[in-house]
Amino acid sequence: QVQLVEAGGGLVQVGDSLRLSCVASGRTFSTSDMGWFRQAPGKEREFVAAITWSGRSTSYSDSVKGRFTISRDNAKNTVYLQMNSLKPEDTAVYYCAADRNPAGWLRVQRDGYEDWGQGTQVTVSS
């Protein structure tokens, strides 16, 4: 099992940037694909971005492509989500998740991830 702790959320203005981090404990982080999801009030949790265990491949939802960047540092057991040009519709609780059994392609469905953090709130004010 991978235990995940997110940090970096907050209240920002439209157009601002934030960097979320997710620190993992456990030996399987470096072999796990990692994902970021978000959930706005009254909405389903949705895929945001994912990165392979090696960091060589990434995937993004259309709504964040070109604005958000996912990266990881396996030496620090940390995955990041750099969020630029933030919009009010980016307001949500952001969760990181671990796929401990990578399938060779990045999963965009929630049920592809076994471990989840507690989430960090991002609020973008207009």
Secondary structure, 3 states (H helix, E strand, C coil): CCEEEEECCEEEECCCCEEEEEEEECCCHHHCEEEEEEECCCCCCEEEEEECCCCCCEEECCCCCCCEEEEEEHHHCEEEEEECCCCHHHCEEEEEEEECCCCCCCCCCHHHCCEECCCEEEEEEC
